[in-house]
Structures are given as C-alpha cells and as structure tokens.
Amino acid sequence: MTFPFGEPVDVHRVSGRSRDGDGNTVREFEDQTYTRTSVASRFSQEFDDGSRDTALVGYSVTFRPAIALASADEMTVRGRRCAIDGEPLQYNNPFTGATQTRAVLKFVKG
C-alpha cells in the first residue's frame, strides 16, 4: 500500500566511485524514481535579536513499502538535491504488518 496522494522522489544510490581530472574521488550514482511517497518539511527556528524566523532545512521522506537505502545515498525532492542525514529507519507496523522506510534529509549545497 502506497500513499495515494504522495509525491514523486528521485533516489540517487551510490553505485561506485571514480576519479576526476584532478585525481579527486567522485561518487557515481544510479537513479530511480519512486512515486507516491510521503514528504514533510523540516524546519529550524533561528533566533535573531529576539525575533523568531523559521528556516526550511530539509525534508522527512517516508517510503511504503520499505526500500533499501544507505546513508551515502541522495535524493531529489521538490526539485532540490538532498543528502540523507543520519541512518535511514526501517519500521514494521505491529497492527497492520506494513513496512516502511523513513529518511531525514538535509539540503546539499553546491
């Protein structure tokens, strides 16, 4: 069972490493698109001179059914490239038996 009104997410799995022209190690990615995922925005509150500003810092993405993700993988969500922040979580619902994967994402600069 997926999320019927979910959003598409592009998952970029690390498939290998190579070297660029300067000899630096570069990760190579293999892309796959998942539709009907649950996407939630993550916010941070910044305090500046007594006022509170809310800044978008990333997303939380849930895949159902569960998929395999690694902490080195990246995703494109709502047009922004993101890296997995920490380890992806696997969850088995004890009431329904449904499995899902949740990944907390942070924006990639550059």
C-alpha positions in Angstrom: 0.0 0.0 0.0 1.5 3.3 -1.0 0.4 6.9 -0.2 -2.4 7.6 -2.8 -1.7 11.3 -2.9 2.0 11.1 -2.3 4.8 12.9 -4.2 7.5 11.6 -6.6 11.0 11.4 -5.2 14.2 10.6 -7.2 16.6 8.4 -5.2 20.3 8.6 -6.2 22.0 5.4 -5.0 25.8 5.4 -4.8 26.9 2.8 -7.4 30.6 3.3 -7.4 33.5 5.7 -7.2 35.8 7.1 -9.8 38.4 9.9 -10.1 38.0 13.2 -11.8 40.7 15.0 -13.9 42.3 16.4 -10.7 42.6 12.9 -9.1 39.8 13.6 -6.6 37.4 10.8 -5.7 33.9 11.3 -7.1 30.8 9.3 -6.3 28.8 7.8 -9.1 25.0 7.5 -8.7 22.3 5.2 -10.1 18.9 7.0 -10.2 15.4 5.6 -9.5 12.1 7.4 -9.2 9.6 6.5 -6.6 6.0 7.8 -6.8 3.5 8.2 -4.0 5.9 8.9 -1.1 5.1 11.0 1.9 7.2 14.2 2.1 7.2 16.5 5.1 9.2 19.7 5.5 11.8 20.1 8.3 12.2 23.5 9.9 14.7 25.1 12.2 14.0 28.2 14.3 16.6 30.9 14.1 16.7 33.5 16.9 17.9 36.9 15.8 17.6 39.9 18.1 14.5 38.5 19.8 12.6 37.7 16.7 11.9 34.2 15.6 12.4 33.2 12.0 11.6 29.8 10.6 14.0 28.3 8.1 13.4 25.3 5.9 16.4 22.9 6.5 15.3 19.7 4.7 12.6 17.1 4.4 11.5 13.8 6.0 10.5 11.2 3.4 8.6 8.0 4.0 8.5 5.1 1.6 5.8 2.4 1.9 6.5 -0.4 1.3 10.0 -0.3 2.7 13.0 0.2 0.4 16.8 -0.3 0.9 18.6 3.0 1.5 22.2 3.8 2.6 23.3 6.9 4.5 25.6 7.8 1.5 22.6 7.9 -0.9 21.0 11.2 -2.0 17.5 12.2 -3.2 15.9 15.0 -5.2 12.7 16.2 -3.5 10.6 19.0 -4.9 13.4 19.9 -7.3 16.1 20.2 -4.6 19.0 17.8 -4.1 19.3 16.4 -0.6 21.6 14.1 1.4 20.4 11.6 4.0 21.1 13.0 7.5 22.0 10.0 9.7 20.8 6.5 9.1 17.5 5.6 7.3 15.0 4.0 9.6 13.0 0.8 8.9 9.6 0.4 10.6 7.2 -2.5 10.8 3.7 -1.6 11.9 2.7 -4.2 14.6 -1.0 -3.5 13.8 -1.1 -3.8 10.0 2.2 -5.5 9.2 3.1 -2.7 6.8 6.7 -1.9 6.4 8.1 1.5 5.6 11.4 3.3 5.4 11.9 6.9 6.7 14.8 9.1 5.8 15.6 12.5 7.2 17.2 14.7 4.6 19.3 17.9 4.6 19.9 20.2 1.6 23.1 19.7 -0.4 25.0 22.9 -1.2 26.6 23.4 -4.5 
